[in-house]
């Protein structure tokens, strides 16, 4: 039996867990969530979690940022994470850093429950695509070789936003001015995206401002207030911001599907999707997904599923660590 360490390292929070594993079975020993921004170094957070006298056979961390030669400069944190240094700290050579979407992709393979959005889907074997809006936007592909899946990370969330209608054309102009040129799709499909969409709609006088909602936004996370108000009130600005978010999310998921033809399915992961599930289950997401002109037929039968388990990246990291340990 091996003892493994797994981590889901995000810009907002970091989740660490220790598991005992034998074969394909996992047993959780301890798990803890930390606010990422309250630690100057990842190593400090790690030692706080492990305490004295720890013994780890293998460890894998899914990290929000590009991995180069097993090093990562995190996207939304001032951390540099180096697998070689972690190997010395943890006293094991069996260390692997994964992009957070690599970890989430492997995690999807460990799950059984999803919310199906495409009711015309036909289940097939093949590649799988994972797209996840949270603090940022991540995209990954699970390449299927006929027997096993292999995760391929990307930084697709930083590709350009492509408008599909006149309102979205105006949105692009607004965001180009706000961000001085390049407008990545992450500027919309992320937590901060709700605020950007709301501000755009205000700028074109789409609807009157609700003073009560504006007051709430002044005192707490405005993005959370906008998304919550869109689901619980009839505020026109918040509702339209949510509609734009859902349609553009669907469109980008469709773009990813066209790029890798994932007949095994497109999975919508990340922290935002479960929180806005009713909105994503409306026709707007699939409308955006299928609006691909003459190539709609290439993706219209693909499963499109929402992942409602927030621990997918952690489970994916644990699965990978178990393989590293040699006990799986």
C-alpha positions in Angstrom: 0.0 0.0 0.0 1.4 3.4 -1.0 0.8 6.8 0.6 0.4 9.5 -2.0 0.0 13.3 -2.0 -2.2 15.1 -4.5 -2.8 18.8 -4.9 -5.2 21.1 -6.9 -3.3 24.4 -7.0 -5.4 27.3 -8.1 -5.2 31.1 -8.2 -7.9 31.4 -5.5 -7.5 28.2 -3.4 -5.2 25.2 -3.1 -6.6 21.8 -2.0 -4.1 19.2 -0.7 -4.9 15.6 0.2 -3.1 12.4 1.3 -4.4 9.1 0.1 -3.6 5.5 0.7 -3.8 3.5 -2.5 -3.5 -0.1 -3.5 -4.4 -1.1 -7.1 -7.1 1.2 -8.3 -8.6 1.9 -4.9 -8.1 5.1 -3.0 -8.7 5.8 0.6 -8.6 9.5 1.7 -6.5 10.0 4.9 -6.5 13.8 5.2 -7.6 16.8 3.1 -7.4 20.5 3.6 -8.2 23.7 1.6 -6.0 26.8 1.8 -6.4 30.4 0.5 -3.6 30.4 -2.1 -2.8 34.1 -1.8 -1.9 34.0 1.9 1.3 32.1 1.4 4.5 33.5 -0.1 5.7 30.2 -1.3 4.0 26.9 -2.3 6.5 25.0 -0.1 5.3 26.9 3.0 1.8 25.9 2.3 2.9 22.3 1.7 4.8 22.0 5.0 1.9 23.5 6.9 -0.3 20.8 5.6 2.1 17.9 6.1 3.4 18.7 9.5 6.3 16.8 11.0 7.1 13.2 10.4 5.4 12.8 7.0 6.2 10.0 4.6 5.1 10.2 1.0 5.7 7.6 -1.8 4.7 9.8 -4.7 3.1 13.2 -5.3 1.3 15.0 -8.2 0.1 18.5 -8.3 -2.3 20.0 -10.8 -1.3 23.7 -11.1 -3.0 26.7 -12.8 -0.2 27.6 -15.2 2.0 26.2 -18.0 4.5 23.5 -17.0 7.9 23.7 -18.6 10.6 21.1 -17.8 8.7 20.3 -14.6 8.7 23.9 -13.4 5.7 26.3 -13.3 5.4 30.0 -12.8 1.8 30.2 -11.6 -0.5 32.3 -13.7 -2.4 34.1 -10.9 0.1 33.7 -8.0 3.7 34.9 -7.4 4.9 31.3 -7.1 7.5 29.3 -8.9 7.0 25.6 -8.3 9.9 23.2 -9.2 9.5 19.5 -9.1 13.2 18.9 -8.4 13.0 21.1 -5.3 9.8 19.4 -4.2 11.5 16.0 -4.6 14.1 17.0 -2.0 11.5 18.4 0.3 9.3 15.3 0.2 12.2 12.9 0.0 10.9 11.1 -3.1 11.8 11.2 -6.8 8.3 10.3 -7.8 7.0 13.9 -8.3 5.0 15.2 -11.2 3.6 18.6 -12.0 0.6 18.7 -14.3 -1.2 21.7 -15.8 -4.5 22.0 -13.8 -6.5 21.0 -16.8 -4.4 17.9 -17.4 -5.3 17.0 -13.8 -9.0 17.8 -14.4 -9.0 15.7 -17.6 -7.6 12.7 -15.8 -10.1 13.4 -13.0 -13.0 13.3 -15.5 -12.1 9.6 -16.2 -12.6 8.8 -12.5 -16.2 10.2 -12.4 -19.5 8.7 -13.2 -22.1 11.5 -12.7 -22.5 14.3 -15.2 -25.3 16.6 -16.5 -25.9 16.0 -20.2 -26.5 19.1 -22.3 -26.7 17.6 -25.8 -29.8 15.4 -25.9 -29.0 14.4 -29.4 -25.6 12.9 -28.4 -24.4 9.4 -29.4 -21.9 7.8 -27.1 -18.7 6.8 -28.9 -15.1 5.9 -28.1 -12.6 8.6 -28.9 -10.8 11.7 -27.7 -12.2 13.8 -24.9 -12.1 17.6 -24.6 -12.2 19.4 -21.2 -12.9 23.1 -20.8 -13.1 24.8 -17.4 -14.0 28.3 -16.5 -13.1 29.3 -12.9 -10.5 31.9 -11.8 -9.3 31.6 -15.4 -10.2 29.5 -18.4 -8.5 26.2 -19.0 -8.7 23.8 -21.9 -7.2 20.3 -22.4 -7.5 17.2 -24.6 -7.5 13.5 -23.6 -6.0 11.8 -26.6 -7.3 8.2 -26.9 -4.9 5.7 -28.5 -7.4 3.0 -28.7 -6.7 1.6 -25.3 -5.6 4.4 -22.9 -6.1 8.2 -22.5 -3.2 10.7 -22.5 -3.8 14.2 -21.3 -2.6 17.1 -23.5 -2.5 20.5 -21.8 -3.0 23.8 -23.6 -3.2 27.5 -22.9 -6.3 27.7 -25.2 -8.0 30.0 -22.7 -5.7 32.8 -23.9 -6.7 32.5 -27.5 -8.6 35.4 -29.0 -12.3 36.0 -28.4 -14.3 35.6 -31.7 -17.6 37.4 -31.8 -20.6 35.7 -33.5 -23.1 38.5 -33.7 -23.5 42.3 -33.6 -23.8 42.5 -29.8 -20.6 40.5 -29.4 -18.9 42.7 -32.0 -19.6 45.6 -29.7 -18.3 43.6 -26.7 -15.0 43.0 -28.5 -14.5 46.7 -29.1 -15.3 47.5 -25.5 -12.9 44.8 -24.2 -10.2 45.8 -26.6 -10.2 49.3 -25.2 -10.3 48.0 -21.6 -7.4 45.7 -22.1 -5.3 47.7 -24.6 -5.4 45.4 -27.6 -5.4 41.6 -27.3 -8.7 40.2 -25.9 -8.5 36.6 -24.8 -11.5 34.4 -24.3 -10.5 34.2 -20.6 -11.5 37.9 -20.2 -15.1 36.7 -20.6 -15.1 33.0 -19.5 -13.8 33.4 -16.0 -14.9 34.8 -12.6 -14.0 38.3 -13.6 -15.8 37.9 -16.9 -19.2 38.5 -15.3 -18.0 42.0 -14.3 -16.6 42.7 -17.7 -19.9 41.7 -19.3 -21.9 43.8 -16.9 -19.8 46.8 -17.4 -20.1 46.5 -21.2 -23.9 46.3 -21.0 -23.9 49.4 -18.8 -21.7 51.2 -21.3 -24.2 50.8 -24.1 -27.2 51.6 -21.8 -28.6 48.1 -22.4 -31.0 48.5 -19.4 -31.4 50.7 -16.3 -29.1 50.0 -13.4 -30.6 48.5 -10.2 -29.3 50.6 -7.3 -29.7 47.7 -4.8 -27.6 45.3 -6.8 -25.0 48.1 -7.4 -24.8 48.6 -3.6 -24.3 44.9 -3.0 -21.5 44.9 -5.6 -19.7 47.7 -3.8 -19.4 45.6 -0.6 -18.5 42.1 -1.8 -17.4 40.1 -4.9 -19.2 41.9 -7.7 -18.8 38.9 -10.1 -20.6 36.6 -7.6 -23.4 39.2 -7.1 -23.9 39.5 -10.9 -24.1 35.8 -11.5 -26.3 35.1 -8.4 -28.6 38.0 -9.4 -28.9 36.6 -12.9 -30.3 33.4 -11.4 -32.5 34.8 -8.7 -33.8 38.2 -9.9 -35.2 39.8 -13.0 -32.5 42.4 -13.3 -32.0 43.0 -17.0 -28.3 43.8 -16.9 -27.4 40.7 -14.8 -29.6 38.4 -16.9 -28.1 39.6 -20.2 -24.6 39.2 -18.8 -25.4 35.6 -17.9 -26.9 35.0 -21.4 -23.8 36.3 -23.1 -21.6 34.2 -20.8 -23.5 31.0 -21.5 -23.6 31.5 -25.3 -20.0 32.5 -25.5 -19.0 29.5 -23.3 -20.9 27.2 -25.6 -19.2 28.8 -28.7 -15.7 28.3 -27.2 -16.5 24.7 -26.2 -17.6 24.2 -29.9 -14.4 25.7 -31.1 -12.4 23.3 -29.0 -14.5 20.4 -30.3 -13.8 21.4 -33.9 -10.0 21.5 -33.2 -9.8 17.9 -31.8 -13.0 16.2 -32.8 -13.6 14.6 -29.3 -16.1 11.9 -30.1 -15.8 10.7 -26.5 -17.3 14.0 -25.4 -16.8 17.6 -24.3 -16.7 18.0 -20.6 -17.5 21.3 -18.9 -15.5 21.4 -15.7 -14.3 24.3 -13.4 -15.8 26.1 -10.5 -18.3 28.2 -12.3 -20.4 25.6 -14.2 -22.0 23.9 -11.1 -22.9 27.4 -9.7 -24.8 28.4 -12.9 -26.1 25.0 -13.9 -29.7 26.2 -14.6 -28.4 28.8 -17.0 -26.1 26.4 -18.8 -29.0 24.0 -19.2 -31.0 26.6 -21.1 -30.7 26.5 -24.9 -28.1 29.3 -25.0 -25.0 27.1 -24.3 -25.9 24.5 -27.0 -26.9 27.3 -29.4 -23.4 28.7 -29.2 -21.8 25.3 -29.3 -23.7 24.3 -32.5 -23.4 27.6 -34.4 -20.6 26.4 -36.6 -22.0 26.9 -40.1 -21.2 24.1 -42.5 -19.2 22.2 -39.8 -22.1 21.9 -37.3 -22.6 18.3 -38.5 -19.1 17.4 -37.3 -20.0 18.1 -33.6 -23.8 17.9 -33.3 -23.8 14.3 -32.0 -21.0 14.7 -29.5 -21.8 14.3 -25.8 -21.6 17.6 -24.0 -21.5 17.2 -20.2 -21.2 19.3 -17.1 -18.9 18.0 -14.4 -20.4 18.8 -11.0 -17.7 17.3 -8.8 -15.3 20.1 -7.8 -12.6 17.6 -6.9 -12.0 16.4 -10.4 -8.5 18.0 -10.6 -7.6 16.6 -7.2 -8.8 13.1 -8.2 -6.9 13.3 -11.4 -3.7 14.3 -9.6 -4.2 11.4 -7.1 -4.8 9.0 -10.0 -1.5 10.1 -11.6 0.4 9.9 -8.3 -0.9 6.4 -7.8 0.6 5.4 -11.1 3.9 7.1 -10.2 4.0 5.1 -7.0 4.0 1.8 -8.9 1.1 0.4 -6.8 -1.6 0.9 -9.5 
